[in-house]
């Protein structure tokens, strides 16, 4: 026979625990690096476990001061109409020496309206299959199959290089510039003054074999996986190309574009037929300036940060900096050909090769000098080598 006290204890043990009112997330910034616009990713399964039954459009994220933060939930399989949620994303500006930051996630009784997007990516069928993307700092595009077709006329081109559009403004411009068509002239928002042509542009890849660059053609397929407000993620796939005697290579590039950053994270997964691995060359066009700009170009091999950094001071268009950063474990040195400066990295067939590439412009107001750009790239490399981590997630 159970005593009343024992019966009560057994009943309490059988009852489900009450749901938390909020989640407290503690993020560690172990080296204490300054990290402007750092993206923090909280796994959605942890959020759903501690806030069961709360829909993804009913979250409120706050910083330690109580300010509401814009957030985004990622789902890389939206076409399957299932709950393949991955992460809840938000951003925080870590000050130098700020080793820990605390955030709360709670349920809203009503849907939280969408936050203004600071990133954007889309396929551009109206311009020979361009694929374009941007954040609040700059924009890019890569050429698609339509540009390598008779329909492109005198513009026809085979290129897997990455183009740069320089912005003066923080708001999205891609749709407007394609609509007006005159994006080679600066009307106050910026301009496309970067000539990529058949070069690697700003972070395009190729295979380095016998001292030469073997590159693919225009991208073949595209897929958008996430599109703001904080992060855009998309993939471009390239058909196989010849890369040395008996070797064929194909590539899928996954771009992660975050608000507030000049360098995008790129993961290139190569399928290598005829060899287990290859040396990948990631490049910067040696001279991207328009005719008449008489650029003064300087470049630096930043071996300490495993980076390739370039600065192009133009006659009237200001100066543009470009950079590529690779992970220390993959770094294999530097090279160049007639058109490109190259940083070399090891790629294993079927395994993603992660690197960072991007640009900055003096007329954006973010970089006043070459030294500013070099310091920015070095700081990005150090942050990438020592990412933040979630040290605890607790329900309260």
C-alpha positions in Angstrom: 0.0 0.0 0.0 1.4 3.4 -1.0 1.6 6.1 1.5 0.0 9.5 0.6 3.5 11.1 0.4 4.8 8.4 -1.9 1.7 8.5 -4.1 2.1 12.3 -4.5 5.8 11.9 -5.5 5.0 9.3 -8.1 2.2 11.4 -9.5 4.6 14.4 -9.8 7.2 12.3 -11.5 4.7 11.1 -14.1 3.5 14.6 -15.0 5.3 16.5 -17.9 7.6 19.3 -16.9 6.2 22.8 -17.5 7.4 24.5 -20.6 9.9 27.3 -20.2 8.8 30.8 -20.5 11.9 31.8 -22.3 15.2 30.4 -23.5 18.5 31.9 -22.3 21.4 31.5 -24.9 24.9 32.2 -23.8 27.5 32.7 -26.6 31.2 32.5 -26.0 33.7 34.7 -28.0 36.8 32.9 -26.6 39.5 35.1 -28.1 37.6 38.2 -27.3 37.8 39.5 -30.9 35.7 42.4 -32.1 33.0 40.9 -34.3 30.7 43.4 -36.0 27.4 41.9 -37.3 28.4 38.4 -36.0 25.7 35.8 -37.0 24.7 33.5 -34.1 23.0 30.3 -35.1 20.8 28.5 -32.5 19.7 25.0 -33.6 15.9 25.0 -34.0 15.6 21.5 -32.3 16.9 23.1 -29.1 14.4 26.0 -29.4 11.5 23.7 -30.1 12.4 21.4 -27.2 12.4 24.3 -24.7 9.5 26.2 -26.3 7.3 23.4 -27.6 4.4 24.2 -29.8 5.6 27.8 -30.7 5.6 28.5 -34.4 8.7 30.0 -36.0 6.9 33.3 -36.7 6.1 33.7 -33.0 9.7 34.1 -31.6 11.0 37.2 -29.9 14.8 37.5 -29.6 16.3 40.0 -27.2 19.8 41.0 -26.3 21.0 41.5 -22.7 19.7 45.1 -22.7 16.2 43.9 -23.7 16.4 45.2 -27.3 14.4 43.2 -29.8 16.7 41.7 -32.5 15.8 40.8 -36.1 15.9 37.0 -36.6 15.6 34.4 -39.4 14.8 30.7 -39.4 16.5 28.6 -42.1 15.0 25.7 -43.9 17.0 24.3 -46.8 14.2 22.0 -48.1 11.2 24.4 -48.4 10.0 22.8 -51.6 9.1 19.6 -49.6 6.7 21.5 -47.3 8.0 19.8 -44.1 9.5 21.3 -41.0 13.1 21.0 -42.0 14.1 23.9 -39.9 17.8 24.2 -39.2 18.8 27.3 -37.2 17.4 30.5 -35.7 19.8 33.3 -36.8 20.3 36.7 -35.3 23.3 39.1 -35.1 25.3 40.8 -32.4 28.2 43.3 -32.5 30.8 41.9 -30.2 33.1 44.6 -28.9 36.8 43.8 -28.5 37.3 42.0 -25.2 33.6 40.9 -25.0 34.1 37.2 -24.2 30.4 36.4 -23.5 27.0 37.6 -24.7 23.6 36.5 -23.4 20.3 36.5 -25.3 16.8 35.4 -24.6 14.2 33.8 -26.9 10.5 33.9 -25.9 7.1 33.3 -27.4 5.0 36.1 -28.9 1.2 35.8 -28.5 0.8 37.1 -32.1 2.9 36.6 -35.3 6.0 38.7 -35.4 6.0 40.8 -38.6 8.9 40.2 -41.1 12.0 42.2 -40.6 13.4 44.4 -43.4 15.8 42.3 -45.4 19.5 43.3 -45.8 20.4 40.5 -48.1 19.0 39.3 -51.4 19.8 36.7 -54.1 18.0 35.7 -57.2 18.2 34.2 -60.7 18.0 37.0 -63.4 16.3 35.4 -66.5 15.8 38.9 -68.0 19.6 39.3 -68.5 20.9 36.1 -70.1 20.6 34.0 -66.9 22.7 36.1 -64.6 22.6 35.1 -60.9 23.0 38.2 -58.7 23.2 38.7 -54.9 23.8 41.5 -52.5 23.9 42.6 -48.9 24.0 46.0 -47.4 27.6 46.5 -48.4 28.0 45.4 -52.0 26.6 43.2 -54.8 27.9 40.4 -57.1 26.8 38.4 -60.0 27.9 35.3 -61.9 27.1 34.5 -65.5 24.7 31.7 -66.5 24.0 29.6 -69.6 22.1 32.3 -71.4 25.2 34.4 -71.8 26.9 31.6 -73.7 24.2 31.4 -76.4 23.5 33.1 -79.7 20.8 35.1 -77.9 23.5 37.1 -76.1 24.8 38.5 -79.4 28.0 40.5 -79.1 27.8 40.1 -75.3 28.3 36.3 -75.6 30.8 35.1 -73.0 32.1 31.9 -71.3 33.1 32.8 -67.8 32.8 31.4 -64.3 34.4 34.5 -62.7 32.6 36.5 -60.0 31.6 40.1 -60.8 31.4 43.0 -58.3 28.9 45.8 -58.1 30.0 48.7 -55.8 27.3 50.3 -53.6 27.1 53.6 -51.8 23.8 52.7 -50.1 22.7 50.1 -47.5 19.4 49.3 -49.2 18.9 46.6 -51.9 19.7 47.8 -55.5 19.9 44.6 -57.6 16.3 44.7 -59.0 16.4 48.5 -59.6 19.7 48.4 -61.4 18.6 45.6 -63.7 15.4 47.5 -64.4 17.1 50.8 -65.3 19.9 49.0 -67.2 22.4 51.9 -66.7 24.3 50.4 -63.9 27.7 51.3 -65.4 27.0 55.0 -64.4 26.9 56.2 -60.8 23.6 58.0 -60.2 24.3 58.2 -56.4 23.8 54.5 -55.5 27.0 53.2 -56.9 27.9 51.4 -60.1 29.3 48.3 -61.8 32.8 49.4 -62.6 34.4 46.0 -62.2 35.4 44.1 -65.4 35.4 40.4 -64.8 35.5 39.1 -68.4 37.0 35.6 -68.5 39.2 36.2 -65.4 38.5 34.7 -62.0 37.1 38.1 -61.0 36.7 38.4 -57.3 37.0 34.8 -55.9 36.3 32.6 -58.9 37.9 29.1 -58.9 39.8 26.8 -61.2 42.1 23.8 -61.0 45.8 24.6 -60.9 47.6 21.9 -62.9 51.1 22.0 -64.4 51.4 25.7 -63.8 48.2 26.5 -65.7 44.6 27.3 -64.8 41.8 25.0 -65.9 38.4 26.6 -65.5 34.8 25.7 -66.0 32.2 27.4 -68.1 29.1 29.4 -67.0 27.0 27.9 -64.2 24.5 25.2 -65.2 21.9 25.2 -62.4 21.0 27.3 -59.4 19.1 26.9 -56.2 18.2 29.5 -53.5 18.2 28.0 -50.0 17.6 31.1 -47.8 16.9 34.7 -48.6 17.0 37.0 -45.6 16.6 39.1 -43.7 20.0 38.3 -42.2 21.5 35.6 -44.4 21.1 34.5 -48.0 22.3 31.0 -49.0 22.3 29.7 -52.6 24.1 27.1 -54.7 25.4 27.2 -58.3 26.5 24.0 -60.0 29.0 23.7 -62.8 29.2 21.0 -65.5 32.4 18.9 -65.7 35.5 20.3 -67.3 38.9 19.0 -68.3 41.6 19.5 -65.6 44.7 17.7 -66.8 45.4 14.4 -68.4 42.6 12.0 -67.6 41.0 14.2 -64.9 37.6 15.8 -65.0 36.2 18.1 -62.4 32.7 19.4 -61.6 31.8 21.9 -58.9 28.9 23.0 -56.7 29.4 26.3 -55.0 27.4 27.2 -51.9 27.4 30.9 -51.0 26.5 32.2 -47.6 25.9 36.0 -47.7 25.5 37.7 -44.4 24.3 41.3 -43.7 27.1 43.7 -42.6 30.0 41.8 -44.2 32.2 42.5 -47.2 33.4 38.9 -47.5 31.0 36.1 -48.4 31.6 32.5 -47.2 31.9 30.1 -50.2 32.0 26.3 -50.0 33.1 24.7 -53.2 32.5 20.9 -53.5 34.5 19.4 -56.3 33.8 16.0 -57.8 37.1 14.9 -59.2 37.2 12.0 -61.7 40.6 10.4 -62.2 42.2 11.7 -59.0 41.3 11.8 -55.3 42.2 15.5 -54.8 43.4 18.5 -56.7 44.9 21.9 -56.1 42.3 24.6 -56.5 43.3 28.2 -57.5 41.0 31.0 -56.2 41.7 34.2 -58.0 41.5 38.0 -58.2 41.5 39.8 -61.6 44.8 41.7 -61.8 43.2 44.7 -63.3 39.4 45.1 -63.3 39.2 48.8 -64.0 37.3 50.4 -66.8 39.3 51.9 -69.7 40.6 55.4 -69.0 40.7 54.8 -65.2 44.5 54.3 -65.2 44.5 52.1 -62.0 47.4 51.9 -59.6 47.2 48.2 -58.5 49.0 46.8 -55.5 48.7 43.3 -54.1 49.9 41.5 -51.0 50.2 37.8 -50.1 49.2 37.8 -46.4 50.7 34.4 -45.5 50.0 34.9 -41.8 46.3 35.1 -42.4 46.3 32.8 -45.5 44.9 35.6 -47.6 45.3 37.3 -51.0 44.7 41.0 -50.8 44.5 43.5 -53.7 43.9 47.3 -54.0 43.0 49.1 -57.2 43.1 52.9 -57.0 41.4 54.3 -60.0 41.5 57.8 -61.6 37.9 58.9 -60.8 36.0 55.9 -59.4 37.8 55.8 -56.1 39.6 52.6 -55.0 38.3 49.1 -54.7 39.9 46.4 -52.6 39.4 42.7 -53.2 40.4 39.7 -51.1 40.3 35.9 -50.8 40.9 34.0 -47.5 41.3 30.3 -47.1 41.4 28.1 -44.0 44.9 27.4 -42.7 44.6 23.6 -43.1 43.8 24.0 -46.8 46.3 26.7 -47.8 48.9 25.6 -50.3 50.6 28.9 -51.4 50.3 31.4 -54.2 50.5 31.6 -58.0 49.5 33.7 -60.9 48.9 33.7 -64.6 48.6 36.5 -67.1 45.2 37.7 -65.9 44.9 36.5 -62.3 46.6 36.6 -58.9 45.9 33.2 -57.2 45.8 31.6 -53.8 46.1 27.9 -53.8 44.2 25.4 -51.7 43.8 21.6 -51.4 40.5 20.1 -52.4 39.4 16.5 -51.8 36.8 15.0 -54.1 33.4 15.3 -52.5 34.5 17.4 -49.5 33.6 21.1 -49.3 36.5 23.6 -49.6 35.6 26.6 -47.6 36.9 30.1 -48.4 35.9 33.7 -48.1 35.9 36.3 -50.9 34.7 39.9 -51.4 35.4 43.5 -52.0 35.2 47.0 -50.5 35.0 50.5 -52.1 36.2 53.8 -50.8 33.1 55.6 -51.9 30.9 53.4 -49.8 32.3 55.2 -46.8 33.6 51.9 -45.2 37.2 52.1 -46.2 39.3 55.2 -46.6 42.6 53.6 -47.5 44.4 50.4 -48.5 45.6 50.0 -44.9 41.9 50.0 -43.8 41.1 47.2 -46.3 44.1 45.1 -45.3 43.2 45.4 -41.6 39.6 44.5 -42.4 40.6 41.3 -44.3 43.1 40.3 -41.6 40.4 40.7 -38.9 37.9 38.6 -41.0 40.5 35.8 -41.4 41.1 35.7 -37.6 37.4 35.6 -36.8 36.9 32.8 -39.3 39.7 30.8 -37.7 38.2 31.2 -34.2 34.4 31.2 -34.6 32.0 31.9 -31.7 30.3 29.0 -30.0 27.1 28.5 -28.0 28.2 27.6 -24.5 24.7 27.0 -23.0 21.0 27.0 -23.9 18.7 26.8 -20.9 14.9 27.1 -20.4 13.7 29.4 -17.6 
